[in-house]
Every structure is written in C-alpha cells, then in structure tokens.
Amino acid sequence: MELNGLYSNTSQLGKATRKAIGYIISHIQLHAMSLRVQTSLKGNYLMTLSMQIV
C-alpha cells in the first residue's frame, strides 16, 4: 500500500489519504509494542516494519 503518492493530492482522495495516514500513525504509536503485520493468509508476519513519515 503506498499512500505517500496520494498525500499531496488536492482531491477528495487526497483528503481521505491524509485522514487514513493520520489514523494509521496514531494507532501505530498507541500499539507499537504489540503490533504484528500479517503478510499472507498462512500466518506469516513481518519481523520488522519501516515507515517513512513526511
């Protein structure tokens, strides 16, 4: 999922993207110690997660 390309978009989609990024950031900060990202339906999880916040 790549939202950073839509972040500066001036349309409704850009506005929704900014809200979605704000939601994601706030919840990652709140649950950072217990966050697990599932990469498939087989139960594989990422060991690390990198994010670039601009």
Buried (B, 14 or more C-beta within 10 A) or exposed (E): EEEEEBEEEEEEEBEEBBEBBEEBEEEEEEEEEEEEEEEEEEEEEEEEEEEEEE
